[in-house]
C-alpha cells in the first residue's frame, strides 16, 4: 500500500526518536531517511525514458536502491523485483513511488509504511497531492534548541549558522502549520518537549490519529534495531540507544550566547510565539544585527557553493543515465545485426 503517513519536521527536532518509537509497533514500518525522493526524482523521472521498456525500469530501480540513506545503512533493495513491481502498476511518479514504498515494506513483516525525511518539508504539498490519503505528523521543537543541536552536529549540519537556521525554522514550520489549517483531518502536530516528557501520552495520540491500537513496546525504542543501527552509525544519533532524555529541553537558556539568541529571536520570534514558545530578548538590543549581517553573507556564499555542487551532481547523473540508455540501444542493435 502507499505510505500511510509522513513525519515532517526541521532537522534535529526528534523525528528519528519518533521513528524509533513507531518502528517498535507491530504494524508500522519507518525506513531510513529517503532524501531525494521528492526533490530530485520528480524531474529526473522523465530522463529514464519509456518505463514500458524493462531496461529503463531496471535502470530506475537500481538508482532508487541507492537513494537517501539506503546504501549508508546497507538496506538491500531487490532491483529486479522493484522493476517488475513498477511494470505492474502506473508508470508515472505516484506509481513509481508506490512501487518503491511497497518494496521497502515487503521485507519488514508489517503492513503500514511511513516516511521520516526532514528534507521533505518544502515538498509537503507535492506529497499531499501524490498521496491524498496519507496523514501528516508535524513534529515541532523549540527552534533555539534545534539551532544548538544543528550547529553541534556533523560540522554544523553542513555548516549552517544561526541566521540560516532561524529563517528556515520559522518559515518552514509556519508553512507546515498552514497546511494543517487547510487539511486538519490529515494533520497532527506534536511537540518534541511533550514527546520526551510524556512519551506514552503522545504515542497514544499518534496511534489514535493513525487508527492503530496503542502498543507499549514503543516505549522500549532504545532496544529496537532502528535505534541501535542509527546510534551505531551516526554520532549525532547516539542518544537513541539511551532512554528518553526528559531533560533535553530548553538547553538554549544556558548554552546559547545572548547575541545569537537575540539574532535568532529577531528572525523567528513570530514563529516561536505561534507555537507557544517564550521570546525573551529585545529585538532592538544592539549587537545582533552585526552578527546577522555577517552570517547572512556567509549563508549566501554557502548556498551559491551548494547550488554549484548540486548542479554538477545533477549534470553528472543526467549524462551517465543518457549514456547508459544509449549504450544499451547500441548493444541491442549490434546483436540484431549479427543475427
C-alpha positions, -999 to 999 in steps of 0.1 A, spaced: 0 0 0 11 36 -5 27 54 25 3 58 54 20 88 70 49 112 67 68 127 97 76 162 87 100 184 108 131 205 108 163 186 112 173 178 148 137 181 160 134 145 173 120 128 142 144 99 144 134 94 180 97 93 170 105 69 141 124 47 165 93 45 187 69 39 158 91 11 144 85 -8 176 48 -10 168 39 -44 152 21 -28 123 42 3 115 75 5 95 95 36 91 127 32 70 158 53 70 158 88 55 149 88 18 161 123 8 160 130 -29 127 111 -34 106 143 -37 133 168 -46 152 151 -74 131 121 -86 102 142 -100 123 159 -126 147 130 -132 120 105 -139 114 116 -175 151 110 -184 147 73 -178 126 72 -209 96 49 -216 90 28 -185 72 2 -206 108 -8 -215 121 -33 -190 157 -19 -193 146 16 -183 126 2 -154 156 -17 -141 179 14 -145 154 34 -124 151 6 -98 189 4 -94 191 41 -88 162 40 -63 181 13 -44 208 39 -35 186 68 -27 188 86 7 204 65 34 197 31 19 233 24 10 247 40 41 226 17 62 231 -13 39 193 -17 32 192 -41 4 165 -34 -23 160 -61 -50 163 -41 -82 146 -67 -104 117 -71 -80 112 -33 -78 115 -30 -116 88 -58 -120 66 -41 -95 69 -8 -114 60 -26 -145 28 -40 -130 15 -5 -120 13 30 -132 44 44 -149 41 79 -135 56 94 -104 28 82 -80 30 47 -94 68 46 -91 68 59 -56 41 35 -45 60 6 -60 92 18 -42 74 20 -8 57 -14 -13 91 -29 -20 106 -14 12 76 -26 32 78 -62 18 107 -73 39 95 -56 71 68 -81 81 44 -51 87 16 -37 67 19 2 70 48 23 60 57 59 69 84 82 56 106 101 80 128 126 60 133 161 73 143 173 38 107 166 27 94 197 44 95 220 13 76 194 -7 47 188 16 21 200 -9 36 177 -36 35 148 -11 -1 156 -3 -11 156 -40 8 124 -47 -7 105 -18 -40 122 -9 -49 96 18 -15 99 36 -15 115 70 10 142 82 27 141 116 42 176 121 69 174 148 79 208 163 108 216 186 119 249 201 139 264 172 167 276 196 173 241 207 172 230 171 198 255 162 221 245 190 218 208 181 223 215 144 254 236 149 268 210 172 263 180 149 281 169 117 301 200 113 271 222 120 248 202 97 268 212 66 279 245 82 246 262 88 246 292 111 221 310 134 209 332 106 200 304 82 186 281 109 164 309 123 150 318 89 145 282 79 129 270 111 104 298 113 93 298 76 93 260 73 72 253 104 47 281 97 41 267 62 35 232 77 11 247 102 -7 265 74 -11 231 56 -27 218 88 -51 246 88 -62 237 53 -64 200 58 -70 194 95 -83 159 91 -50 145 79 -27 166 101 -14 161 136 10 184 154 34 171 180 59 188 202 93 173 210 91 187 245 58 168 251 72 136 235 102 134 259 82 144 289 52 122 283 60 96 256 32 73 264 5 100 262 19 114 229 23 79 213 -13 71 223 -24 103 205 -3 93 174 -18 58 174 -53 72 176 -46 95 147 -33 67 126 -61 44 136 -39 18 152 -41 3 187 -15 16 212 13 -8 219 35 -2 250 65 -18 232 70 16 216 84 29 249 112 4 246 126 20 214 162 21 227 164 -16 223 150 -17 188 170 -24 157 162 10 141 175 29 172 206 7 176 216 10 139 212 48 139 231 52 172 259 29 160 264 45 126 256 82 132 273 100 160 246 127 162 220 99 169 240 83 198 212 93 223 188 69 206 205 40 224 196 55 257 162 60 275 143 91 266 162 122 278 134 141 297 158 170 305 168 176 269 146 207 265 153 245 268 190 240 266 193 273 248 188 291 281 223 280 292 241 272 260 231 299 235 250 332 238 230 364 242 240 377 208 229 345 190 197 344 210 188 379 200 196 372 164 175 340 163 145 355 181 146 386 158 144 363 128 119 337 141 101 354 170 68 354 152 70 316 146 83 309 182 53 327 196 29 310 172 40 276 185 38 287 221 75 293 229 85 323 250 106 350 234 126 369 260 152 391 243 146 426 229 150 428 191 162 464 194 192 454 216 225 462 199 249 437 185 227 410 170 222 428 136 260 430 130 262 392 137 232 387 114 246 407 85 279 387 86 261 354 88 236 364 60 266 370 37 281 337 48 249 319 41 245 334 7 280 322 -2 274 288 11 241 285 -8 259 295 -40 285 269 -35 259 243 -26 239 251 -57 270 248 -78 278 214 -64 242 202 -68 243 214 -105 275 193 -111 259 162 -94 227 165 -114 246 171 -147 268 141 -140 238 119 -132 220 131 -164 250 124 -186 256 89 -171 219 80 -174 216 90 -210 249 73 -219 237 40 -202 205 41 -222 223 49 -255 249 21 -250 221 -3 -243 204 5 -276 237 2 -294 244 -32 -280 209 -43 -289 213 -31 -324 246 -49 -328 230 -82 -316 202 -78 -341 225 -70 -370 246 -101 -362 215 -123 -363 
